[in-house]
Amino acid sequence: MADKEKILESWIMVEHLSEGDIDLKDRLMYKFDDLNQADYYDLFQQQLNKNKIGKNGGLVLYFDIFDFTKVVDFLRRIYGLKAPVESINYGNKFTLALYFDRDLNFDDKKTLYTESSYILKKQKVPNETEFQAVEQDLMDDKLQKIFEEANEADSSQKSEKFNEAVAKVFAKCGFKQETSRFQVVHNLETDATNLHSFFINDLEYAKGVESKNLRQYLLGNQAGKRINLNSKKDSPSFNPGAFKKVLEPKNNPLGRFPSETKYALSFMQQTAVNIATMATEANKQQIQSVNGPPGTGKTTLLKDIFAELVVEQARDIVGLGEDKAIKRNGLEISVLPDKITENSIVVASSNNGAVQNIVNELPLVENLDSKFKDIDYFR
């Protein structure tokens, strides 16, 4: 298997292994201790009412919860890994999550079966095709049929059919109440986010794509030496010399976005901006990647890159002399060179919200430093 495919296979596995986390200490997470004569419907409705769950809310059933360490230990054995991996969350995972609306109607579109559970039970790592086949069979065939009657039942039969369906899931799948939980949520769309990674299909697709840019993104610039920019001083790979070079004054951008000047970019933000805007030939050929969870300043960093491009263009336009002008119909017209027109910006994402955040933030006056707000340009 080519290096590119190995990387993508590993990436897909990491995405799957990150799914299915469950916080057993969540105050809206409940055991089945108060279950009376297998009346799941009554137990669930009690908690929905008690917590004043409205029409946008509902309930999630988590079956067969287990310690994720067991999966990690198995993967260590089969891959011969010894050193601990700091980024792994050694918490609990669930096997299966079923979602129900406020009226306890089953929502088959949100069902999640975890690959961690598959690995633990089968003691093997599946390829994506194998895993999808098992998951599809579980969702399309078994679960839909089990809850079909409960969803279609009228109010007089609803509780009976619902209880039969939940009991059937426990029995058919061999799940136990002791290792299962249910959670009530105020908003099913935002509070219950245990869904499959949204770009696993894209990673699968990428395995069959031959692209210079994709290969370079995954394998790095093999023509040149790869520089490790690890800012952790206690790390063996910490390389202060690399940062010193990137942050030389000649590599600093010409402009900054006119946000509050007292909030400078962080060390790693400034490093990323300098790398992205350094006018080297090697840089122009590379894809730059910046990773970080929400709220860590990725959009702020991006705005400074936009500002740098705008200032560069302005400088180049001002520098156009008479030698760049041509005469047409008695008028002198300056010809814009390629370097002015080549820095187009496309903002794209598989998450519409991420694009919308940038579109909404860029023109806001409140995001400008107070000393700039009275300048005619911004008004």
SULNORGI-V338159 format. One record per helix or strand. SS is the DSSP state (A for helix, B for strand). FROM is the first residue (numbers start at 1). TO is the last residue. If there is no record, write none. Layout:
[[SS & FROM & TO] [SS & FROM & TO]]
This chain:
[[A & 3 & 17] [B & 21 & 22] [B & 29 & 30] [A & 40 & 50] [B & 58 & 63] [B & 66 & 67] [A & 69 & 79] [B & 92 & 93] [B & 96 & 101] [B & 106 & 113] [A & 115 & 122] [A & 128 & 152] [A & 158 & 173] [A & 177 & 179] [B & 181 & 185] [A & 200 & 206] [A & 212 & 219] [A & 240 & 246] [A & 249 & 251] [A & 267 & 277] [A & 281 & 284] [A & 298 & 318] [A & 322 & 324] [B & 325 & 328] [B & 331 & 334] [A & 338 & 341] [A & 352 & 362] [A & 365 & 367] [A & 370 & 372]]
